[in-house]
Amino acid sequence: GAVGLAQNFSAIRALATEGIQAGHMTLHARSVATAAGASPEIFDTVVERLIESGTIKIWKAREIVADVSVQSRPGEIGGGVKPLDAEGAKAGAGKIILFGEHSVVYGRHAIAAPVELAVQARVHDCEDGVHLVVPRWGVEYRLHQQHEKRRSFEKPAGMILDKLGLNDKAMRIEVYPNVPRAMGLGGSAATAVAIIRALDDHFDLGLTEERVNQLAFESEKVAHGHPSGIDNTVATFGQTLLYRKGEPSLMEELHIPHKIPLVIAMSGVESLTAKMVARVRSAWERNRDLYERIFDQIDALTLQGLKAMQDNDLQHLGELMNINQGLLNALQVSCWELEELIQIARENGAAGAKLTGGGGGGSIIAVCPDGTSNVVKAIREAGYQAMEVEIG
């Protein structure tokens, strides 16, 4: 689904930009960061750490600017944005689809892998109400206690608090996304898991991982309507999974014996999952035999890809990804930004590259047997964001 917790933060941000319910602390931190000369590349990180420090002063901002500038290096998202190293921060993993997007809707297999520390969260006591804060996006709003008064972007977090019996507690929930939103990386499920774990830690609830996963799935249902369950499962357990929906469904944890080096590159164009799924559905309804054959071909590639991963045959894995991308092009779910990223990756050492997730925007993945640095450098020089991950 294209509308979820993380994606809905863009709506919140629009409200905050217009000065509606913007948090005073966040706005003050942003003005101090500006006065301290924080460059655009590190601005959000400086704001975040200022708020985290509790000392929103220009001398502190300059100290953070100097520190972040030293630590910043090519390959990090946003040039210096990195996971929060803070006491009490709990995390949820994002996800990438290696093989099987779109065909998975029609009962075929898909392989999904985690993106560690995609979203982090922590909870503090406060005087009254429930405040949800996203410092990196300049967002702060107060959650309505009454269900019927909650706006759409409040509902997933509100449901979590209701289920845990915490909606009458006063608290400040801080959310730290380490990947851009709406880039097809499972941000809404990662946000839900991070918030649930932070609540569990702060209020000593003793939740099992299974319960965390179940609550995150309920949150995804509020956000998306009919989720597959794969995003919240990867977000909770942080494991590579083979998935197939249906009766019975399959969700099998995969053990990959060797680390597989990948680059994730973001198009900057919002992932249009719902629109792309509807486009494929319309084409399938017009010509079911043809599209069923395409889905069968993608399914065969998925299972061959699994074997290549287990055999650590990265060249073959890349070839299979390239063929899968060709079939995704046949489904008309790519866009020119994704195609440019794929071409850059292949020309700079990737064995293969393809879009990941719903398409129409979002992100690509590239497998890099000889290392990721050349691919990341070329993608960043072309003006896109990239991150290096290992799966397995």
Sine and cosine of phi, psi and omega as CSV:
sin_phi,cos_phi,sin_psi,cos_psi,sin_omega,cos_omega
0.00,0.00,0.51,-0.86,-0.06,-1.00
-1.00,0.02,-0.20,0.98,-0.05,-1.00
-0.90,-0.43,0.89,-0.45,-0.02,-1.00
-0.48,-0.87,-0.14,-0.99,-0.05,-1.00
-0.84,0.54,-0.81,0.58,-0.05,-1.00
-0.91,0.40,-0.69,0.72,-0.02,-1.00
-0.90,0.44,-0.59,0.80,-0.04,-1.00
-0.93,0.37,-0.31,0.95,0.06,-1.00
-0.89,0.46,-0.39,0.92,0.05,-1.00
-0.91,0.42,-0.58,0.81,0.07,-1.00
-0.92,0.38,-0.64,0.77,0.03,-1.00
-0.89,0.46,-0.67,0.74,-0.04,-1.00
-0.89,0.46,-0.61,0.80,0.04,-1.00
-0.88,0.48,-0.66,0.76,0.06,-1.00
-0.88,0.47,-0.72,0.70,-0.04,-1.00
-0.89,0.46,-0.61,0.79,-0.01,-1.00
-0.87,0.48,-0.56,0.83,0.00,-1.00
-0.99,0.10,0.08,1.00,0.08,-1.00
1.00,0.08,0.19,0.98,-0.02,-1.00
-1.00,-0.01,0.88,-0.48,0.06,-1.00
0.85,0.53,0.45,0.89,0.05,-1.00
-0.96,0.30,0.65,-0.76,-0.03,-1.00
-0.97,0.26,0.71,-0.70,-0.03,-1.00
-0.89,0.46,-0.65,0.76,-0.02,-1.00
-0.89,0.46,-0.70,0.71,-0.02,-1.00
-0.90,0.44,-0.71,0.70,0.00,-1.00
-0.89,0.45,-0.65,0.76,0.03,-1.00
-0.89,0.45,-0.69,0.72,0.01,-1.00
-0.88,0.47,-0.62,0.78,0.00,-1.00
-0.92,0.40,-0.64,0.77,0.01,-1.00
-0.93,0.36,-0.60,0.80,0.03,-1.00
-0.92,0.39,-0.66,0.75,0.03,-1.00
-0.88,0.48,-0.64,0.77,0.05,-1.00
-0.89,0.46,-0.72,0.69,-0.01,-1.00
-0.90,0.44,-0.49,0.87,-0.01,-1.00
-0.99,0.13,-0.03,1.00,0.07,-1.00
0.99,0.14,0.45,0.89,0.03,-1.00
-0.91,0.40,0.81,-0.58,0.00,-1.00
-0.96,0.29,0.33,-0.94,-0.01,-1.00
-0.83,0.56,-0.56,0.83,-0.06,-1.00
-0.91,0.41,-0.51,0.86,-0.08,-1.00
-0.90,-0.43,0.05,1.00,-0.14,-0.99
-0.83,0.55,-0.77,0.64,-0.06,-1.00
-0.89,0.46,-0.62,0.79,0.02,-1.00
-0.91,0.42,-0.66,0.75,0.01,-1.00
-0.89,0.45,-0.71,0.71,0.02,-1.00
-0.85,0.52,-0.73,0.68,-0.02,-1.00
-0.85,0.53,-0.73,0.69,-0.05,-1.00
-0.96,0.27,-0.49,0.87,0.11,-0.99
-0.87,0.49,-0.75,0.66,0.00,-1.00
-0.89,0.45,-0.68,0.74,0.01,-1.00
-0.87,0.50,-0.61,0.79,-0.06,-1.00
-0.96,0.29,-0.42,0.91,-0.05,-1.00
0.98,0.21,0.01,1.00,-0.01,-1.00
-0.89,-0.46,1.00,0.01,-0.08,-1.00
-1.00,-0.04,0.98,0.22,-0.03,-1.00
-0.79,-0.61,0.44,-0.90,-0.07,-1.00
-0.91,0.41,-0.58,0.82,0.02,-1.00
-0.89,0.45,-0.62,0.79,0.01,-1.00
-0.93,0.37,-0.65,0.76,0.02,-1.00
-0.88,0.47,-0.66,0.75,0.02,-1.00
-0.90,0.43,-0.62,0.78,0.04,-1.00
-0.88,0.48,-0.69,0.72,0.00,-1.00
-0.93,0.37,-0.66,0.75,0.04,-1.00
-0.84,0.55,-0.72,0.69,0.00,-1.00
-0.89,0.46,-0.68,0.73,-0.04,-1.00
-0.91,0.41,-0.72,0.69,-0.03,-1.00
-0.92,0.39,-0.62,0.79,0.00,-1.00
-0.89,0.46,-0.59,0.80,0.04,-1.00
-0.94,0.35,-0.67,0.75,-0.08,-1.00
-0.98,0.22,-0.42,0.91,-0.07,-1.00
-0.88,0.47,0.66,-0.75,0.03,-1.00
-0.50,-0.86,0.41,-0.91,0.01,-1.00
-0.85,0.52,0.58,-0.81,0.03,-1.00
0.97,-0.22,-0.41,0.91,0.08,-1.00
-0.98,0.21,0.58,-0.81,0.03,-1.00
-0.89,0.46,0.74,-0.67,0.07,-1.00
0.93,0.36,0.22,0.98,0.05,-1.00
0.87,0.50,0.90,0.43,0.07,-1.00
0.82,-0.57,-0.27,0.96,0.09,-1.00
-0.95,0.32,0.82,-0.57,-0.03,-1.00
-0.61,-0.79,0.27,-0.96,-0.03,-1.00
-0.82,0.57,0.56,-0.83,-0.02,-1.00
-0.92,0.38,0.80,-0.60,0.06,-1.00
-0.96,-0.26,0.95,0.32,-0.11,-0.99
-0.77,-0.63,0.59,-0.81,0.02,-1.00
-0.89,0.46,0.73,-0.68,0.07,-1.00
1.00,0.04,-0.05,1.00,0.01,-1.00
-0.98,0.21,0.76,-0.65,0.01,-1.00
-0.92,-0.40,0.48,-0.88,-0.18,-0.98
-0.84,-0.55,0.42,-0.91,0.22,-0.98
-0.80,-0.60,0.62,-0.79,-0.01,-1.00
-1.00,0.09,0.58,-0.81,0.21,-0.98
-0.99,0.13,-0.15,-0.99,0.00,-1.00
-0.54,-0.84,0.47,-0.88,0.21,-0.98
-0.84,-0.54,0.57,-0.82,0.13,-0.99
-1.00,-0.09,0.87,-0.49,0.00,-1.00
-0.99,0.15,-0.66,0.75,0.03,-1.00
-0.52,-0.86,0.54,-0.84,0.23,-0.97
0.97,-0.24,0.06,1.00,0.05,-1.00
-0.87,0.49,0.52,-0.85,-0.05,-1.00
0.95,0.31,-0.78,0.62,0.05,-1.00
-0.90,0.44,-0.45,0.89,0.01,-1.00
-0.89,0.47,-0.47,0.88,0.03,-1.00
-0.90,0.43,-0.42,0.91,-0.07,-1.00
-0.96,-0.29,0.48,0.88,0.16,-0.99
1.00,0.08,0.21,0.98,0.06,-1.00
-1.00,-0.09,0.16,-0.99,-0.04,-1.00
-0.97,0.23,0.45,-0.90,0.18,-0.98
-0.65,-0.76,0.49,-0.87,0.09,-1.00
-0.90,-0.43,0.81,-0.59,0.02,-1.00
-0.84,-0.55,0.59,-0.81,-0.01,-1.00
-0.76,-0.66,0.45,-0.89,-0.06,-1.00
-0.99,0.14,0.48,-0.88,0.22,-0.97
-0.93,-0.38,0.96,-0.28,-0.15,-0.99
-0.90,0.43,0.53,-0.85,0.10,-1.00
0.82,0.57,0.55,0.83,-0.03,-1.00
-0.88,0.47,-0.63,0.77,0.04,-1.00
-0.68,-0.74,0.68,-0.73,0.09,-1.00
-0.84,-0.54,0.43,-0.90,-0.02,-1.00
-0.51,-0.86,0.41,-0.91,0.15,-0.99
-0.51,-0.86,0.34,-0.94,-0.09,-1.00
-0.83,-0.55,0.70,-0.72,0.11,-0.99
-0.84,-0.54,0.43,-0.90,0.18,-0.98
-0.95,0.33,0.50,-0.86,0.16,-0.99
-0.58,-0.81,0.02,-1.00,-0.17,-0.99
-0.96,0.26,-0.67,0.75,-0.02,-1.00
-0.39,-0.92,0.50,-0.87,0.08,-1.00
0.97,0.25,0.09,-1.00,0.07,-1.00
-0.94,-0.35,0.88,-0.48,-0.03,-1.00
-0.93,-0.37,0.82,-0.57,0.07,-1.00
-0.97,-0.25,0.83,-0.56,-0.13,-0.99
-0.81,-0.59,0.73,-0.68,0.12,-0.99
-0.83,-0.56,1.00,0.05,-0.11,-0.99
-0.83,0.56,-0.62,0.79,-0.07,-1.00
-0.89,0.46,-0.47,0.88,-0.03,-1.00
-0.96,-0.28,0.12,0.99,0.01,-1.00
0.90,0.43,0.59,0.81,-0.11,-0.99
-0.91,-0.41,0.71,-0.71,0.18,-0.98
-0.47,-0.88,0.80,-0.60,0.07,-1.00
-0.57,-0.82,0.33,-0.94,-0.02,-1.00
-0.98,-0.22,0.77,-0.64,-0.06,-1.00
-0.98,0.21,0.74,-0.68,0.10,-0.99
-0.95,0.31,0.70,-0.71,0.04,-1.00
-0.95,0.30,-0.57,0.82,-0.07,-1.00
-0.99,0.12,0.78,-0.63,-0.06,-1.00
-0.80,0.60,-0.74,0.67,-0.15,-0.99
-0.93,0.38,-0.29,0.96,0.00,-1.00
-1.00,-0.06,-0.15,0.99,-0.04,-1.00
-0.96,0.28,0.70,-0.71,0.11,-0.99
-0.98,0.19,0.24,-0.97,-0.15,-0.99
-0.83,0.56,-0.63,0.77,-0.06,-1.00
-0.97,0.26,-0.23,0.97,0.04,-1.00
-1.00,0.08,-0.37,0.93,-0.24,-0.97
-0.91,0.42,-0.68,0.73,0.01,-1.00
-0.87,0.49,-0.74,0.68,0.02,-1.00
-0.91,0.41,-0.63,0.78,0.03,-1.00
-0.88,0.47,-0.65,0.76,0.03,-1.00
-0.88,0.47,-0.66,0.75,0.01,-1.00
-0.87,0.50,-0.73,0.68,0.00,-1.00
-0.89,0.45,-0.65,0.76,0.02,-1.00
-0.88,0.48,-0.74,0.68,-0.04,-1.00
-0.89,0.46,-0.54,0.84,-0.02,-1.00
-1.00,-0.01,0.01,1.00,0.02,-1.00
0.92,0.38,0.54,0.84,-0.09,-1.00
-0.91,-0.40,0.08,1.00,-0.14,-0.99
-0.95,0.32,-0.15,0.99,0.07,-1.00
-0.98,-0.18,0.05,1.00,0.03,-1.00
-1.00,0.06,0.50,-0.87,0.09,-1.00
-1.00,-0.04,0.79,-0.62,-0.04,-1.00
-0.32,-0.95,0.31,-0.95,0.10,-0.99
-0.86,-0.51,0.90,-0.44,0.02,-1.00
-0.98,-0.19,0.90,-0.44,0.02,-1.00
-0.98,-0.21,0.77,-0.64,-0.03,-1.00
-0.89,-0.46,0.75,-0.66,-0.04,-1.00
-0.84,-0.55,1.00,-0.06,0.06,-1.00
-0.97,0.24,0.74,-0.67,0.03,-1.00
-0.97,-0.24,0.01,1.00,0.12,-0.99
-0.79,-0.62,0.50,-0.87,0.02,-1.00
-0.89,0.46,0.51,-0.86,-0.01,-1.00
-0.98,0.20,0.34,-0.94,0.08,-1.00
0.84,0.54,0.52,0.85,0.04,-1.00
-0.95,-0.32,0.31,0.95,0.09,-1.00
0.96,0.28,0.43,0.90,-0.09,-1.00
-0.93,-0.37,0.37,0.93,0.09,-1.00
0.95,0.31,0.54,0.84,-0.10,-1.00
-0.90,0.43,-0.58,0.82,-0.06,-1.00
-0.93,0.36,-0.66,0.75,0.03,-1.00
-0.93,0.38,-0.64,0.77,0.03,-1.00
-0.89,0.46,-0.63,0.78,0.04,-1.00
-0.90,0.44,-0.71,0.71,0.01,-1.00
-0.86,0.50,-0.73,0.68,-0.02,-1.00
-0.90,0.44,-0.69,0.73,0.00,-1.00
-0.88,0.47,-0.68,0.73,0.01,-1.00
-0.91,0.42,-0.71,0.71,0.00,-1.00
-0.87,0.50,-0.70,0.72,-0.01,-1.00
-0.92,0.39,-0.61,0.79,0.02,-1.00
-0.92,0.40,-0.64,0.77,0.06,-1.00
-0.91,0.42,-0.68,0.73,0.03,-1.00
-0.86,0.51,-0.68,0.73,-0.01,-1.00
-0.93,0.37,-0.72,0.70,-0.10,-1.00
-0.93,0.36,-0.65,0.76,-0.07,-1.00
-0.98,-0.18,0.10,1.00,0.07,-1.00
0.79,0.61,0.83,0.55,-0.11,-0.99
-1.00,0.09,-0.34,0.94,0.01,-1.00
0.93,0.37,0.59,0.81,-0.02,-1.00
-0.95,0.31,0.65,-0.76,0.15,-0.99
-0.98,0.18,0.30,-0.95,0.06,-1.00
-0.88,0.48,-0.58,0.81,0.03,-1.00
-0.89,0.46,-0.64,0.77,0.02,-1.00
-0.93,0.36,-0.63,0.77,0.08,-1.00
-0.84,0.54,-0.72,0.69,-0.01,-1.00
-0.89,0.46,-0.68,0.73,-0.01,-1.00
-0.89,0.45,-0.70,0.72,0.03,-1.00
-0.90,0.44,-0.65,0.76,0.03,-1.00
-0.90,0.44,-0.61,0.79,0.05,-1.00
-0.90,0.44,-0.67,0.74,0.05,-1.00
-0.88,0.48,-0.65,0.76,0.05,-1.00
-0.89,0.45,-0.67,0.75,0.03,-1.00
-0.89,0.45,-0.59,0.81,0.04,-1.00
-0.90,0.43,-0.64,0.77,0.06,-1.00
-0.90,0.44,-0.64,0.77,-0.07,-1.00
-0.97,0.22,-0.64,0.77,-0.20,-0.98
-0.89,-0.45,-0.27,0.96,-0.03,-1.00
1.00,-0.03,-0.93,0.38,-0.07,-1.00
-0.73,-0.68,0.93,0.36,-0.01,-1.00
-0.95,0.30,0.38,-0.93,0.02,-1.00
-0.97,0.24,-0.44,0.90,-0.11,-0.99
0.99,-0.14,-0.18,0.98,-0.07,-1.00
-0.96,0.26,-0.62,0.78,-0.04,-1.00
-0.89,0.46,-0.75,0.66,-0.04,-1.00
-0.93,0.36,-0.53,0.85,0.01,-1.00
-0.94,0.35,-0.70,0.72,0.07,-1.00
-0.91,0.42,-0.65,0.76,0.00,-1.00
-0.88,0.48,-0.60,0.80,-0.05,-1.00
-0.98,0.17,-0.80,0.61,-0.17,-0.99
-1.00,-0.04,-0.29,0.96,0.06,-1.00
0.88,0.48,0.57,0.82,-0.04,-1.00
-0.87,-0.50,0.49,-0.87,0.12,-0.99
-0.95,0.30,0.71,-0.70,-0.12,-0.99
-0.79,-0.62,0.57,-0.82,0.26,-0.97
-0.98,-0.19,0.79,-0.61,-0.14,-0.99
-0.75,-0.66,0.61,-0.79,0.17,-0.99
-0.53,-0.85,0.78,-0.63,0.01,-1.00
-1.00,0.06,0.21,-0.98,0.00,-1.00
0.79,-0.62,-0.18,-0.98,0.00,-1.00
-0.87,-0.50,0.95,-0.31,-0.08,1.00
-0.99,0.15,0.43,-0.90,0.07,-1.00
-0.99,0.14,0.29,-0.96,0.02,-1.00
-0.83,-0.56,0.75,-0.66,0.14,-0.99
-0.60,-0.80,1.00,-0.07,-0.16,-0.99
-0.93,-0.37,0.79,-0.61,0.04,-1.00
-0.95,0.31,0.74,-0.67,-0.04,-1.00
-0.97,-0.24,0.66,-0.75,0.06,-1.00
-0.95,-0.32,0.95,-0.30,-0.01,-1.00
-0.99,-0.12,0.89,-0.46,-0.17,-0.99
-0.93,0.36,-0.43,0.90,-0.04,-1.00
-0.82,-0.57,0.49,-0.87,0.07,-1.00
-0.93,0.37,0.69,-0.72,0.02,-1.00
-0.93,-0.37,0.90,-0.44,-0.04,-1.00
-0.98,0.18,0.82,-0.57,-0.01,-1.00
-0.78,-0.62,0.43,-0.90,0.22,-0.98
-0.91,-0.41,0.73,-0.68,0.18,-0.98
-0.96,-0.26,0.81,-0.59,0.03,-1.00
-0.85,-0.53,0.67,-0.74,-0.12,-0.99
-0.95,-0.30,0.77,-0.64,-0.09,-1.00
-0.96,0.29,-0.37,0.93,-0.12,-0.99
0.99,0.16,-0.07,1.00,0.06,-1.00
-0.98,-0.19,0.78,-0.63,-0.07,-1.00
-0.85,0.53,0.71,-0.71,0.05,-1.00
-0.91,0.41,0.77,-0.64,-0.08,-1.00
-0.94,-0.34,0.85,0.53,-0.15,-0.99
-0.82,0.57,-0.79,0.62,-0.07,-1.00
-0.87,0.50,-0.68,0.74,0.00,-1.00
-0.91,0.42,-0.67,0.74,-0.02,-1.00
-0.93,0.37,-0.65,0.76,0.04,-1.00
-0.88,0.48,-0.66,0.75,0.02,-1.00
-0.91,0.41,-0.61,0.79,0.02,-1.00
-0.89,0.45,-0.72,0.69,0.00,-1.00
-0.91,0.42,-0.66,0.75,0.01,-1.00
-0.86,0.51,-0.69,0.72,0.00,-1.00
-0.89,0.47,-0.70,0.72,0.01,-1.00
-0.91,0.41,-0.65,0.76,0.02,-1.00
-0.88,0.47,-0.65,0.76,-0.01,-1.00
-0.92,0.40,-0.51,0.86,0.01,-1.00
-0.97,0.23,-0.51,0.86,-0.10,-0.99
-0.52,-0.85,0.96,0.29,-0.15,-0.99
-0.90,0.44,-0.67,0.75,-0.05,-1.00
-0.87,0.50,-0.72,0.69,-0.02,-1.00
-0.88,0.47,-0.74,0.67,-0.07,-1.00
-0.95,0.30,-0.53,0.85,0.09,-1.00
-0.89,0.47,-0.60,0.80,0.04,-1.00
-0.92,0.40,-0.64,0.77,0.07,-1.00
-0.88,0.47,-0.70,0.72,0.00,-1.00
-0.89,0.45,-0.60,0.80,0.05,-1.00
-0.90,0.44,-0.63,0.77,0.02,-1.00
-0.91,0.42,-0.67,0.74,0.04,-1.00
-0.89,0.45,-0.63,0.77,0.01,-1.00
-0.89,0.47,-0.68,0.73,0.03,-1.00
-0.89,0.46,-0.65,0.76,0.05,-1.00
-0.89,0.46,-0.63,0.78,0.00,-1.00
-0.87,0.49,-0.73,0.69,-0.04,-1.00
-0.95,0.32,-0.57,0.82,0.11,-0.99
-0.92,0.39,-0.60,0.80,0.04,-1.00
-0.89,0.46,-0.63,0.77,0.05,-1.00
-0.87,0.50,-0.70,0.71,0.01,-1.00
-0.90,0.43,-0.66,0.75,0.02,-1.00
-0.89,0.46,-0.63,0.78,0.04,-1.00
-0.90,0.43,-0.69,0.72,-0.03,-1.00
-0.94,0.34,-0.48,0.88,0.04,-1.00
-1.00,0.03,-0.06,1.00,-0.07,-1.00
0.84,0.54,0.58,0.82,0.04,-1.00
-1.00,-0.08,0.99,0.10,-0.16,-0.99
-0.96,0.28,-0.49,0.87,0.07,-1.00
-0.90,0.44,-0.72,0.70,0.02,-1.00
-0.92,0.40,-0.63,0.78,0.05,-1.00
-0.84,0.54,-0.70,0.72,0.03,-1.00
-0.89,0.46,-0.67,0.74,0.03,-1.00
-0.87,0.50,-0.68,0.74,0.00,-1.00
-0.91,0.42,-0.62,0.78,0.05,-1.00
-0.89,0.45,-0.66,0.76,0.01,-1.00
-0.89,0.46,-0.66,0.75,0.02,-1.00
-0.92,0.38,-0.67,0.75,0.05,-1.00
-0.85,0.53,-0.65,0.76,0.03,-1.00
-0.89,0.46,-0.63,0.78,0.05,-1.00
-0.86,0.51,-0.65,0.76,0.02,-1.00
-0.95,0.32,-0.56,0.83,0.09,-1.00
-0.91,0.41,-0.56,0.83,0.12,-0.99
-0.90,0.44,-0.63,0.78,0.06,-1.00
-0.88,0.48,-0.52,0.85,0.06,-1.00
-0.99,0.17,-0.11,0.99,0.04,-1.00
0.88,0.47,0.72,0.69,0.00,-1.00
-0.91,-0.42,0.19,0.98,0.03,-1.00
-0.99,-0.11,-0.07,-1.00,0.11,-0.99
-0.46,-0.89,0.19,-0.98,-0.15,-0.99
-0.92,0.39,-0.52,0.85,0.03,-1.00
-0.90,0.43,-0.68,0.74,0.05,-1.00
-0.89,0.45,-0.67,0.74,-0.01,-1.00
-0.90,0.43,-0.62,0.79,0.04,-1.00
-0.89,0.45,-0.71,0.71,0.01,-1.00
-0.88,0.48,-0.68,0.74,0.00,-1.00
-0.88,0.47,-0.69,0.72,-0.01,-1.00
-0.91,0.43,-0.69,0.72,0.03,-1.00
-0.86,0.51,-0.71,0.70,-0.03,-1.00
-0.88,0.47,-0.73,0.69,-0.04,-1.00
-0.91,0.42,-0.58,0.81,-0.04,-1.00
-0.97,0.22,-0.19,0.98,-0.07,-1.00
-0.86,-0.50,0.48,0.88,0.19,-0.98
0.93,-0.37,-0.12,0.99,0.04,-1.00
-0.95,0.30,0.66,-0.75,0.06,-1.00
-0.97,0.26,-0.40,0.92,0.02,-1.00
-0.17,-0.99,0.38,-0.92,0.01,-1.00
-0.45,-0.89,0.49,-0.87,0.02,-1.00
-0.38,-0.92,0.28,-0.96,0.13,-0.99
-0.94,0.35,0.34,-0.94,0.05,-1.00
-0.75,-0.66,0.74,-0.68,-0.01,-1.00
1.00,-0.05,-0.44,-0.90,-0.15,-0.99
-0.93,0.36,-0.50,0.87,-0.01,-1.00
1.00,0.03,-0.24,-0.97,-0.09,-1.00
0.95,0.32,0.11,0.99,-0.16,-0.99
0.54,-0.84,-0.36,-0.93,0.01,-1.00
1.00,0.10,-0.76,-0.65,-0.21,-0.98
-0.72,-0.69,0.27,-0.96,0.16,-0.99
-0.87,-0.50,0.31,-0.95,0.17,-0.98
-0.84,-0.55,0.54,-0.84,0.03,-1.00
-0.70,-0.72,0.74,-0.68,0.05,-1.00
-1.00,-0.07,0.74,-0.68,-0.20,-0.98
-0.79,-0.62,1.00,0.09,-0.05,-1.00
-0.86,0.50,-0.52,0.85,-0.06,-1.00
-0.99,-0.15,0.31,0.95,0.01,-1.00
0.96,-0.27,0.40,-0.92,-0.14,-0.99
-0.99,-0.14,-0.21,0.98,-0.23,-0.97
-0.89,0.45,-0.68,0.73,-0.02,-1.00
-0.90,0.43,-0.64,0.77,-0.01,-1.00
-0.91,0.41,-0.73,0.68,0.01,-1.00
-0.87,0.49,-0.71,0.71,-0.02,-1.00
-0.87,0.50,-0.72,0.69,-0.04,-1.00
-0.91,0.41,-0.63,0.77,0.00,-1.00
-0.92,0.40,-0.68,0.73,0.00,-1.00
-0.92,0.40,-0.61,0.79,0.02,-1.00
-0.91,0.41,-0.44,0.90,0.04,-1.00
-0.99,0.12,-0.01,1.00,0.09,-1.00
1.00,-0.09,0.22,0.98,0.01,-1.00
-0.96,-0.29,0.28,-0.96,0.08,-1.00
-1.00,-0.06,0.55,-0.84,0.01,-1.00
-0.56,-0.83,0.44,-0.90,0.09,-1.00
-0.63,-0.77,0.50,-0.87,0.00,-1.00
-0.98,-0.20,0.73,-0.68,0.05,-1.00
-0.69,-0.72,0.36,-0.93,0.15,-0.99
-0.83,-0.55,0.68,-0.73,0.09,-1.00
-0.89,-0.46,0.44,-0.90,-0.03,-1.00
0.95,-0.33,0.00,0.00,0.00,0.00
